[in-house]
């Protein structure tokens, strides 16, 4: 089966991480993508542009390059990119994560064998920004389990493979969401009856650390909480789950190093840690 990989890149990202991500998508895969749809979300640094140019020269027709003249945010970039993907199976990938060598082969095979599944994620192996391998992040596996804790976003966005036609039917990514566009999309997909699943094995190396929490400002954390509360309410989730969506907002007022410590301490209570 043919499939697309959908990525976005913007100026503040790390060129070496971006290059490593592309290596993992192409050079290391047992099943290579039929196309890579890459959205340049505004003007890039010279170093990032050099990475794009080198890979475009190397892969030529495999990379479909799309560009915004100014930064519009990840929601707009992914909507634009998904609209321009050529194939119905689309694998998401962030520009600083690494795909395991068997990721695409395993996900494509599963989607072929399970046509009822629309959104397929996986466990991930957390990785520091310096490249040290950390813990495995386990997510609920089956649809009903995922639905019951959708408030906690139990799908790691860059691990996901989507059925493009079904996502577009559900309304596609919301372009006004500069962050947490996946979280907002999952609630709409759930309302439309789309089916979720997570493969119980690590298929992605997911960069995570103090810097991740530093990006979560109180304003963004509040917006995330509102998205979660409203989505959980529409799905009829219990009140305690709706209010739990605001925990990141409360945590966002702490220094990033303390936020990361609190995250680690609370991890055993996180439903995303349960197999």
C-alpha positions in Angstrom: 0.0 0.0 0.0 1.2 3.5 -0.8 1.3 6.1 1.9 2.4 9.7 2.6 4.4 11.1 5.5 3.3 14.5 6.7 5.7 16.9 8.4 6.0 20.6 9.1 9.1 22.6 9.9 9.6 26.1 11.2 12.5 28.4 11.9 13.3 27.7 15.5 13.8 24.0 15.1 17.1 22.2 15.3 18.7 21.5 11.9 20.6 18.4 13.1 17.4 16.9 14.7 15.5 17.6 11.5 18.1 15.9 9.4 18.2 12.9 11.8 14.4 12.7 11.6 14.5 12.6 7.7 17.2 9.9 7.9 14.9 7.8 10.1 12.0 8.3 7.7 13.9 7.3 4.6 17.3 5.7 5.0 16.4 3.4 7.9 12.9 2.2 7.0 12.0 -1.4 6.0 9.1 0.1 4.1 9.8 3.5 2.6 7.0 6.2 2.1 5.6 6.8 -1.4 5.9 10.6 -0.7 7.0 13.0 2.0 4.8 16.1 2.2 6.9 18.8 3.9 5.4 22.1 4.9 7.7 25.0 5.5 5.8 27.1 8.0 7.3 30.5 7.2 10.8 31.5 6.5 13.5 29.1 7.8 17.0 29.6 9.1 19.8 29.1 6.5 20.8 25.9 8.2 17.2 24.4 8.1 16.9 25.5 4.4 20.1 23.7 3.6 18.7 20.5 5.1 15.5 20.9 3.0 17.5 21.6 -0.1 19.8 18.6 0.3 16.9 16.2 0.9 14.9 17.6 -2.0 17.9 17.1 -4.2 18.3 13.5 -2.9 14.7 12.4 -3.1 13.4 14.7 -5.9 9.9 13.5 -6.7 9.4 11.8 -3.3 9.4 15.1 -1.4 6.5 17.4 -2.1 7.5 20.8 -0.7 4.8 23.2 0.4 5.5 26.7 1.8 3.9 29.5 3.8 5.5 32.9 3.4 4.9 33.5 7.1 4.5 31.3 10.2 0.9 30.2 10.6 1.2 27.5 13.2 1.1 23.8 13.2 -2.7 23.5 12.8 -2.7 25.5 9.6 0.4 23.7 8.3 -1.0 20.2 8.8 -4.4 21.1 7.3 -2.6 22.4 4.2 -0.3 19.4 4.1 -3.1 16.8 4.6 -5.1 18.5 1.8 -2.1 17.9 -0.5 -1.3 14.3 0.4 -1.6 12.0 -2.5 -2.5 8.8 -0.6 -5.2 7.9 1.9 -2.8 6.5 4.5 -0.8 9.3 6.0 1.9 9.0 8.7 2.5 12.0 10.9 6.0 12.8 11.9 7.5 15.7 13.8 10.8 17.3 12.7 12.8 16.3 15.9 11.6 12.7 16.5 12.9 9.5 15.1 10.9 6.7 13.5 11.9 3.1 14.4 13.0 1.1 11.3 9.9 -1.1 11.3 7.4 1.7 12.1 5.8 2.2 8.6 5.8 -1.5 7.7 4.0 -2.4 11.0 1.5 0.4 10.7 0.7 -0.1 7.0 0.2 -3.8 7.6 -2.1 -3.2 10.5 -4.2 -0.7 8.7 -4.5 -3.1 5.7 -5.7 -5.9 8.0 -8.0 -3.7 10.1 -10.0 -1.4 7.7 -12.2 -0.4 10.7 -9.4 1.5 12.3 -9.0 5.2 11.3 -6.3 6.5 13.6 -3.4 4.3 14.6 -0.8 5.3 17.2 1.8 3.3 19.2 3.9 3.2 22.3 6.9 5.5 22.1 10.4 5.6 23.6 11.1 8.9 25.2 14.4 10.5 24.2 16.2 13.5 25.7 17.1 16.4 23.5 20.7 15.2 23.6 19.7 11.8 22.3 19.7 9.7 25.5 17.1 7.0 25.5 14.6 7.2 28.4 11.4 5.5 29.4 8.7 3.8 27.3 5.5 5.7 27.2 2.6 3.3 27.1 -0.8 4.3 25.9 -4.2 2.5 26.1 -4.5 0.1 23.2 -8.1 -0.4 22.3 -10.7 2.0 21.1 -13.0 2.0 24.1 -10.0 2.5 26.5 -8.7 5.4 24.4 -12.1 7.0 24.2 -12.6 6.8 28.0 -9.4 8.8 28.6 -9.4 11.0 25.5 -9.2 13.9 28.0 -5.5 12.9 28.6 -4.7 12.8 24.9 -3.7 9.1 24.9 -2.3 9.2 21.3 1.2 10.5 20.6 0.6 12.6 17.6 3.9 12.0 15.7 3.4 8.2 16.1 0.0 8.3 14.4 -1.0 6.9 11.0 -4.3 8.3 9.7 -6.9 7.6 7.0 -6.9 10.9 5.2 -10.4 10.6 3.8 -11.9 10.0 7.2 -9.9 12.8 8.8 -11.1 15.3 6.2 -14.7 14.1 6.6 -14.3 14.9 10.3 -13.2 18.5 9.4 -9.4 18.1 9.1 -7.0 19.9 11.4 -8.2 23.2 12.8 -6.0 26.0 11.3 -6.5 28.3 14.3 -4.8 25.9 16.7 -1.2 26.8 16.8 -0.7 24.1 19.4 -2.6 21.0 20.5 -4.3 20.8 17.1 -4.2 17.0 17.5 -6.0 17.1 20.8 -8.8 19.2 19.3 -9.0 16.9 16.3 -9.3 13.7 18.3 -12.4 14.9 20.0 -14.1 15.8 16.7 -13.1 12.4 15.3 -14.5 10.6 18.3 -17.8 12.5 17.9 -17.9 11.4 14.2 -17.5 7.8 15.2 -13.9 7.3 14.0 -12.0 4.3 15.5 -8.8 4.6 17.4 -6.1 2.0 18.2 -2.5 2.0 19.6 0.0 -0.7 18.7 1.6 -2.0 22.0 5.2 -1.5 20.9 7.5 1.5 20.6 7.6 2.7 17.0 8.9 6.2 17.6 11.7 7.9 19.6 10.0 10.9 21.0 12.1 13.9 22.2 10.9 15.0 25.6 12.3 16.9 28.5 12.4 20.2 30.4 12.3 22.1 27.1 9.0 20.5 26.2 7.4 22.0 29.4 9.1 25.3 28.7 7.0 25.6 25.5 3.8 25.2 27.5 3.0 28.8 28.5 0.0 29.4 30.8 -2.0 30.8 27.8 -1.4 27.7 25.7 -2.1 25.5 28.7 -5.4 27.3 29.3 -6.4 26.9 25.7 -5.5 23.2 26.0 -7.7 22.9 29.1 -10.6 24.5 27.4 -10.3 22.2 24.4 -10.2 19.2 26.7 -13.1 20.3 28.9 -15.4 21.1 26.0 -14.5 18.0 24.1 -14.9 15.8 27.2 -18.2 17.4 27.9 -19.5 16.7 24.4 -18.4 13.0 24.8 -20.2 12.8 28.2 -17.0 12.0 30.1 -17.3 12.3 33.9 -16.8 15.7 35.6 -13.5 14.7 37.3 -12.0 13.9 33.8 -13.3 17.2 32.4 -11.6 19.2 35.2 -8.4 17.1 35.0 -7.9 18.8 31.6 -6.7 21.9 33.5 -3.9 20.2 35.4 -1.3 21.3 32.8 -2.6 24.9 33.2 -1.9 24.8 36.9 1.4 23.2 36.4 2.4 25.8 33.7 3.0 28.4 36.4 5.9 26.5 37.9 9.5 26.7 36.6 10.1 24.3 33.7 12.4 22.2 35.8 9.8 21.8 38.5 7.1 21.1 35.9 9.2 18.3 34.6 9.7 16.9 38.1 5.9 17.1 38.8 5.3 15.3 35.5 7.6 12.5 36.6 6.0 12.2 40.0 2.5 12.1 38.6 3.4 9.7 35.8 2.1 6.5 37.7 -1.4 8.1 37.8 -1.4 9.0 34.1 -3.7 6.7 32.0 -1.3 7.1 29.1 1.2 5.0 31.1 -1.2 2.0 31.3 -1.0 -0.8 28.7 
